[in-house]
Amino acid sequence: MAGQIHTLLFTSSDDFVSVFDQIDSDETSHRVFISRMPQRRLIERLDITDIECYWLTDREGDGMIPPSYNALLDLISNRLSNHKGTIFIEGLEWLSSLHGFDSLLSFTRTLSDSIHRTHWNVYLSVDENSFSSIELNQLTREAAILTLDFVEELDFIEEQSNDFLVVQKSENLEIELHEDGSPKLLLLTRLPRNGFSKSLLQRRVLQWRRMGLDVTEVESALYSSNTDSMFQAYNIIEEKVRRAVQLDNWVSENVSDSQERSVAQFRIRQLTGLDQLERRYFLD
């Protein structure tokens, strides 16, 4: 049902971003995201191609919006008269510290009144630890708490034959570098079919891109509305990536000729010629 405002209780931007794909929206809906996270960091966590993003900041420039309730309401009002969709807002804790809680509560009430009888929904990210119990109750009376069951993506780099093991959350994944400065390829856990979603696939594609892998073969699957089809496409590229990681580790440690190593690593990251490289290095 449109025309509603909700509170989502999260302690970080990454948790808030992780529910985007869990919230109902059709292909004709517009999505607006107002965040304290700049776009250059946001693209590492989310495919923002079809999302209108604004960075809540004191800086000036395109795609930036000042921490002013008037500026926020002006932006939102201009969207409400057009399209239909969802608006995601985080950074309320900062706004409250700048302008006081009463002003934040007034903003929330105004926002709730503005979207009433429109085709828009608003989702506010709130860290309950940043407000007193009384303030939280007042805020959630205006924007009721919405609980979503979502899959938290924890990506682990798998244990390899050399007993190398790193465990960390996907958003904090540190890419190691070879001596020549190129990113090392890392072996990530397979995404399970249970809980698989477009959002999870988007994040995995972004991780692969950060490692320098050409995974355009699977990116077209992101436009599919069929989860089974997306998962099938993911499995195909996942197997290629695993082969590429094994080849890359072997080449970086055993190929001394710099030109040969560079050519092999380029082909590995393009995910082309894997059969030929495996025959050359693993079967000889």
C-alpha positions as CSV (number, residue, x, y, z in Angstrom):
1,M,0.0,0.0,0.0
2,A,1.4,3.4,-1.0
3,G,1.3,6.7,0.8
4,Q,3.0,5.3,4.0
5,I,6.1,6.1,6.0
6,H,8.1,3.5,7.9
7,T,11.0,3.2,10.2
8,L,13.7,0.6,9.7
9,L,16.0,0.0,12.6
10,F,19.5,-0.4,11.5
11,T,22.9,0.5,12.9
12,S,24.8,1.0,9.6
13,S,24.4,2.2,6.1
14,D,25.4,-1.3,4.8
15,D,22.5,-2.9,6.7
16,F,20.1,-0.3,5.3
17,V,21.3,-0.9,1.7
18,S,21.0,-4.6,2.1
19,V,17.2,-4.5,2.3
20,F,16.7,-2.5,-0.9
21,D,15.9,-5.6,-2.9
22,Q,13.6,-6.9,-0.2
23,I,11.2,-3.9,-0.5
24,D,8.4,-4.3,-3.0
25,S,8.6,-2.1,-6.1
26,D,7.7,-2.7,-9.7
27,E,9.7,-1.8,-12.8
28,T,7.9,1.5,-13.3
29,S,8.6,2.7,-9.8
30,H,11.1,5.4,-9.1
31,R,13.6,5.0,-6.2
32,V,15.3,7.9,-4.4
33,F,18.1,7.3,-1.9
34,I,19.3,10.1,0.4
35,S,22.4,9.0,2.3
36,R,25.4,10.1,4.3
37,M,27.4,7.8,2.1
38,P,28.9,9.4,-1.1
39,Q,28.2,7.8,-4.4
40,R,31.8,6.6,-4.9
41,R,31.4,4.4,-1.8
42,L,27.8,3.5,-2.5
43,I,28.6,1.9,-5.9
44,E,30.7,-0.7,-4.1
45,R,27.7,-1.9,-2.2
46,L,24.8,-1.3,-4.6
47,D,24.0,-1.1,-8.3
48,I,22.7,2.5,-8.4
49,T,22.1,2.6,-12.1
50,D,18.3,3.0,-11.7
51,I,18.4,4.8,-8.3
52,E,18.4,8.6,-7.9
53,C,21.0,9.1,-5.2
54,Y,21.9,12.2,-3.1
55,W,24.7,12.6,-0.7
56,L,23.6,14.4,2.5
57,T,26.6,16.7,3.1
58,D,27.7,20.2,3.8
59,R,29.6,20.2,0.5
60,E,28.2,21.7,-2.6
61,G,28.0,20.0,-6.0
62,D,25.9,17.8,-8.2
63,G,24.2,14.9,-6.4
64,M,24.7,16.6,-3.0
65,I,22.0,17.9,-0.7
66,P,22.6,20.0,2.4
67,P,21.5,18.7,5.9
68,S,18.5,21.0,5.8
69,Y,14.9,20.0,6.3
70,N,13.7,22.6,3.8
71,A,16.1,21.2,1.2
72,L,14.9,17.7,1.8
73,L,11.2,18.6,1.7
74,D,11.7,20.6,-1.5
75,L,13.4,17.7,-3.2
76,I,10.8,15.2,-2.0
77,S,7.9,17.4,-2.9
78,N,9.1,17.7,-6.5
79,R,9.2,14.0,-6.8
80,L,5.8,13.3,-5.2
81,S,4.0,15.2,-8.0
82,N,5.6,12.9,-10.6
83,H,6.0,9.1,-10.9
84,K,5.4,6.7,-8.1
85,G,7.9,4.9,-6.0
86,T,10.0,4.7,-2.8
87,I,12.2,7.2,-1.0
88,F,15.0,5.9,1.4
89,I,16.5,8.3,3.9
90,E,19.3,7.8,6.3
91,G,21.3,10.3,8.4
92,L,18.5,11.3,10.7
93,E,20.8,11.0,13.7
94,W,23.0,13.7,12.2
95,L,20.1,15.9,11.4
96,S,18.8,15.6,14.9
97,S,22.2,16.6,16.3
98,L,22.3,19.7,14.1
99,H,18.8,20.9,14.5
100,G,17.4,19.2,17.6
101,F,15.0,16.3,18.0
102,D,11.9,18.4,17.9
103,S,12.8,19.7,14.5
104,L,13.4,16.1,13.3
105,L,10.0,15.0,14.7
106,S,8.3,18.0,12.9
107,F,10.0,17.0,9.7
108,T,8.8,13.4,10.0
109,R,5.2,14.6,10.6
110,T,5.4,16.9,7.6
111,L,6.8,14.2,5.5
112,S,4.1,11.8,6.6
113,D,1.4,14.3,5.7
114,S,3.0,15.0,2.3
115,I,3.0,11.4,1.1
116,H,-0.5,10.7,2.3
117,R,-2.7,9.7,-0.6
118,T,0.2,9.6,-3.0
119,H,1.8,6.6,-4.8
120,W,5.0,6.9,-2.8
121,N,6.3,5.2,0.3
122,V,9.1,6.5,2.5
123,Y,11.6,4.4,4.6
124,L,13.7,6.0,7.3
125,S,16.8,4.3,8.6
126,V,17.1,4.8,12.4
127,D,19.7,3.7,14.8
128,E,17.7,3.2,18.0
129,N,20.8,3.6,20.1
130,S,21.1,7.2,19.0
131,F,17.8,8.2,20.6
132,S,16.2,7.9,24.0
133,S,13.4,5.5,24.4
134,I,10.9,8.5,24.6
135,E,12.3,10.0,21.4
136,L,12.2,6.7,19.6
137,N,8.6,6.1,20.7
138,Q,7.6,9.6,19.4
139,L,9.4,9.0,16.1
140,T,8.0,5.6,15.5
141,R,4.4,6.9,16.2
142,E,4.8,9.0,13.1
143,A,6.7,6.3,11.1
144,A,5.8,2.8,12.4
145,I,8.6,0.3,12.6
146,L,8.8,-2.1,9.7
147,T,10.5,-5.5,10.3
148,L,12.0,-7.2,7.3
149,D,13.4,-10.7,7.1
150,F,16.4,-10.3,4.9
151,V,19.5,-12.4,4.2
152,E,22.7,-10.8,5.6
153,E,25.4,-11.5,3.1
154,L,28.6,-12.7,4.9
155,D,31.2,-13.5,2.3
156,F,34.1,-15.7,3.5
157,I,37.2,-16.3,1.6
158,E,37.6,-20.1,1.5
159,E,40.4,-22.0,3.0
160,Q,42.8,-22.9,0.2
161,S,45.6,-25.6,0.0
162,N,48.2,-23.3,1.6
163,D,46.0,-22.9,4.7
164,F,45.4,-19.2,3.9
165,L,42.1,-18.2,5.5
166,V,40.6,-14.8,5.8
167,V,37.2,-14.2,7.3
168,Q,35.4,-10.8,7.0
169,K,32.2,-9.2,6.0
170,S,31.8,-8.5,2.3
171,E,31.6,-4.7,2.7
172,N,35.0,-4.7,4.4
173,L,36.6,-7.0,1.9
174,E,40.2,-5.9,1.4
175,I,41.7,-6.6,-2.0
176,E,45.4,-7.7,-1.7
177,L,47.7,-6.7,-4.5
178,H,50.4,-8.6,-6.5
179,E,53.9,-7.1,-6.6
180,D,53.0,-5.4,-9.9
181,G,50.1,-3.6,-8.2
182,S,47.3,-5.7,-9.8
183,P,44.6,-7.0,-7.5
184,K,44.8,-10.6,-6.4
185,L,41.9,-12.8,-7.1
186,L,40.1,-14.2,-4.0
187,L,37.9,-17.3,-3.7
188,L,34.6,-16.3,-2.2
189,T,32.0,-18.7,-0.9
190,R,29.3,-19.8,-3.2
191,L,26.0,-17.9,-2.9
192,P,23.3,-20.5,-1.8
193,R,20.1,-20.9,-3.7
194,N,18.1,-20.4,-0.5
195,G,17.9,-16.7,0.0
196,F,19.5,-15.9,-3.4
197,S,18.3,-12.5,-4.7
198,K,19.1,-9.8,-7.3
199,S,20.6,-7.8,-4.5
200,L,23.0,-10.5,-3.5
201,L,24.0,-11.0,-7.1
202,Q,24.6,-7.3,-7.6
203,R,27.0,-7.3,-4.6
204,R,28.9,-10.3,-5.9
205,V,29.2,-8.7,-9.3
206,L,30.6,-5.5,-7.7
207,Q,33.1,-7.6,-5.7
208,W,34.3,-9.4,-8.8
209,R,34.7,-6.0,-10.6
210,R,36.8,-4.7,-7.8
211,M,39.1,-7.7,-8.3
212,G,39.4,-6.7,-12.0
213,L,37.3,-9.6,-13.4
214,D,35.3,-9.1,-16.5
215,V,31.9,-10.6,-15.6
216,T,29.8,-8.9,-18.2
217,E,28.5,-12.4,-19.1
218,V,26.4,-12.5,-15.9
219,E,25.5,-8.8,-15.7
220,S,22.7,-9.2,-18.2
221,A,21.0,-11.6,-15.8
222,L,20.5,-8.7,-13.4
223,Y,17.7,-7.5,-15.8
224,S,15.9,-10.7,-15.4
225,S,12.9,-11.0,-13.1
226,N,13.3,-14.8,-12.8
227,T,15.4,-15.7,-9.8
228,D,16.1,-19.2,-11.1
229,S,17.4,-17.8,-14.3
230,M,19.7,-15.4,-12.4
231,F,21.0,-18.2,-10.2
232,Q,21.7,-20.4,-13.2
233,A,23.7,-17.5,-14.8
234,Y,25.5,-16.9,-11.5
235,N,26.6,-20.6,-11.3
236,I,28.1,-20.5,-14.7
237,I,30.3,-17.5,-14.0
238,E,31.0,-18.7,-10.5
239,E,32.7,-21.8,-11.8
240,K,34.8,-19.7,-14.3
241,V,35.9,-17.4,-11.5
242,R,37.0,-20.3,-9.3
243,R,39.1,-21.7,-12.2
244,A,40.5,-18.2,-12.7
245,V,41.5,-17.8,-9.0
246,Q,43.4,-21.1,-9.1
247,L,45.2,-20.1,-12.3
248,D,46.0,-16.7,-11.0
249,N,47.5,-18.0,-7.8
250,W,49.6,-20.5,-9.8
251,V,50.8,-18.0,-12.4
252,S,51.8,-15.4,-9.8
253,E,54.0,-17.9,-7.9
254,N,55.4,-20.0,-10.7
255,V,55.7,-17.9,-13.9
256,S,59.0,-15.9,-13.7
257,D,58.8,-14.3,-17.2
258,S,57.1,-10.9,-16.6
259,Q,55.6,-10.7,-20.1
260,E,54.2,-14.2,-20.0
261,R,52.8,-13.6,-16.5
262,S,51.1,-10.3,-17.6
263,V,49.5,-11.8,-20.7
264,A,48.3,-14.8,-18.7
265,Q,46.9,-12.6,-15.9
266,F,45.1,-10.4,-18.4
267,R,43.4,-13.4,-20.1
268,I,42.5,-14.8,-16.6
269,R,40.8,-11.6,-15.6
270,Q,38.9,-11.6,-18.9
271,L,37.8,-15.1,-18.2
272,T,38.9,-16.2,-21.7
273,G,41.2,-19.0,-22.7
274,L,40.9,-20.7,-19.3
275,D,40.9,-24.2,-21.0
276,Q,44.1,-23.3,-22.9
277,L,45.9,-21.9,-19.8
278,E,44.9,-24.9,-17.7
279,R,46.3,-27.3,-20.3
280,R,49.5,-25.3,-20.5
281,Y,50.2,-25.0,-16.7
282,F,48.3,-27.9,-15.1
283,L,48.7,-30.7,-17.6
284,D,52.3,-30.1,-18.9
